[in-house]
Amino acid sequence: MTVDEWAAAKRKFPVGSQVAGTVERVAGFGIFVAVEGLDPFGVVADVAGMHKDAADDAVVIWPEVGESVTGVVVEHMENNGKVKIHLT
């Protein structure tokens, strides 16, 4: 990815903006989400922003691969060219 492509991605998806996408992969540290306009840059959903089960606040509900999700951009990760979101 070029510097110009990364700059354009940050302008299109500024911190605080809403995004929608599809879960591509689930990892122990986060969830990779495909968002139109950010491929191949990538979006990582931070697990700290995951929903809790209403019956047991200690249980985190993870979305499944292929599931549609929405989130809020919380960070542009300059070191790896990814956008971090918290799922909503």
C-alpha positions as CSV (number, residue, x, y, z in Angstrom):
1,M,0.0,0.0,0.0
2,T,1.3,3.4,-0.9
3,V,1.4,6.4,1.4
4,D,-1.3,8.1,-0.7
5,E,-3.6,5.0,-0.4
6,W,-3.2,5.0,3.4
7,A,-3.9,8.7,3.6
8,A,-7.0,8.3,1.4
9,A,-8.3,5.4,3.6
10,K,-7.8,7.6,6.8
11,R,-9.8,10.4,5.2
12,K,-12.6,8.1,4.1
13,F,-12.8,6.4,7.5
14,P,-11.8,9.0,10.1
15,V,-11.7,8.2,13.8
16,G,-15.3,8.2,15.2
17,S,-16.9,7.2,11.9
18,Q,-19.3,4.2,11.6
19,V,-18.3,1.3,9.4
20,A,-20.1,-1.9,8.3
21,G,-18.4,-5.1,7.1
22,T,-18.2,-8.9,7.2
23,V,-16.1,-11.0,9.6
24,E,-13.3,-12.6,7.6
25,R,-11.3,-14.3,10.4
26,V,-11.4,-14.6,14.2
27,A,-8.1,-14.6,16.1
28,G,-7.3,-14.6,19.8
29,F,-6.4,-10.9,19.8
30,G,-9.1,-9.6,17.6
31,I,-11.5,-10.1,14.6
32,F,-10.6,-9.2,11.0
33,V,-13.4,-7.5,9.2
34,A,-13.7,-6.8,5.5
35,V,-15.0,-3.3,4.9
36,E,-15.7,-2.0,1.4
37,G,-13.2,0.7,0.6
38,L,-10.6,-0.6,3.0
39,D,-9.6,-3.8,1.3
40,P,-6.7,-4.7,1.2
41,F,-5.8,-2.5,4.2
42,G,-7.8,-4.5,6.7
43,V,-9.8,-3.7,9.7
44,V,-9.3,-5.3,13.2
45,A,-12.1,-5.3,15.7
46,D,-10.6,-5.0,19.2
47,V,-12.0,-7.7,21.5
48,A,-12.2,-5.1,24.3
49,G,-15.2,-3.7,22.4
50,M,-17.1,-7.0,22.2
51,H,-20.7,-7.5,23.4
52,K,-21.3,-9.4,26.7
53,D,-24.0,-12.0,27.1
54,A,-27.0,-10.4,29.0
55,A,-27.3,-13.5,31.2
56,D,-23.6,-13.7,32.2
57,D,-21.5,-10.5,32.0
58,A,-18.3,-12.5,31.9
59,V,-19.2,-14.2,28.6
60,V,-18.2,-12.4,25.5
61,I,-20.2,-13.0,22.3
62,W,-17.9,-13.4,19.3
63,P,-19.3,-12.9,15.8
64,E,-18.8,-15.8,13.4
65,V,-17.0,-15.8,10.1
66,G,-19.3,-14.4,7.4
67,E,-21.4,-12.5,9.9
68,S,-22.2,-8.8,9.2
69,V,-21.0,-6.4,11.9
70,T,-20.9,-2.7,12.5
71,G,-18.4,-0.6,14.4
72,V,-16.8,2.7,15.2
73,V,-13.3,3.6,14.0
74,V,-11.2,4.1,17.1
75,E,-7.7,4.2,15.7
76,H,-5.6,4.2,12.6
77,M,-2.7,1.8,13.3
78,E,0.2,3.5,11.5
79,N,2.7,0.7,12.2
80,N,0.7,-1.9,10.2
81,G,-1.7,0.1,8.1
82,K,-4.9,-1.3,9.7
83,V,-8.0,0.4,11.0
84,K,-9.1,-0.6,14.5
85,I,-12.8,-0.6,15.3
86,H,-15.0,-1.3,18.4
87,L,-18.0,-3.3,17.4
88,T,-21.4,-1.9,18.1
